[in-house]
Amino acid sequence: MQTSYFLNLLMLMALLAAAVSVRAESSKVYLLGNIDIRGTPVTISVLLHERKITELSECQAFLKKNIRSSIADQQLYRHHIRQQETGITLKPRYRCIESDRKISRWDPRGFYQYIYLVDMRESLSFTRYEDTNSCWAAIRDEAEKHSDNLFCAKMNQLIDGV
């Protein structure tokens, strides 16, 4: 009887370990960097993944320590904002997210040709549009349009399944 109990306990532990492993493989933590061009509804976004960061809490601790105090950790989330034109005010915002979608790597030299509607009001969702005007038209009547939770983003990364 005792052997049966331990065998069932071991099987349960193995199943729990497998479930945690599947979750870890299917979902990744990303740093979502949004760069707003002030005076316009234009948002340029990047999704950065760091293999060393596996939990949302680790990403949020990075944000609290590094981004907000402007002390960049050179080993994590290397991302540079370059202000190329004079007279343009760029406002960067960062947020940690978790997604199970396959997202291509960010290329700092890439052209921001993909337009996504990013909706984080209830859960994270991406909807791809052919042009910025179509995306803006989709959220025209929404109260939270162009906010941290609902915005159109120009990206140079492909998001599978969108």
Buried (B, 14 or more C-beta within 10 A) or exposed (E): EEEEEEEEEEEEEEEEEEEEEEEEEEEBBBBBBBBBBEEEBBBBBBBBBBEEBEEBEBBBEBBEEBBEEEEEEEEBBEBEEEEEEEEEEBEEEBBBBEBEBEBBEBEEEBEBEBBBBBBBEEEBBBBBBEEBEEBBEBBEEEEEBBEEEBBBBBBBBBBEEB
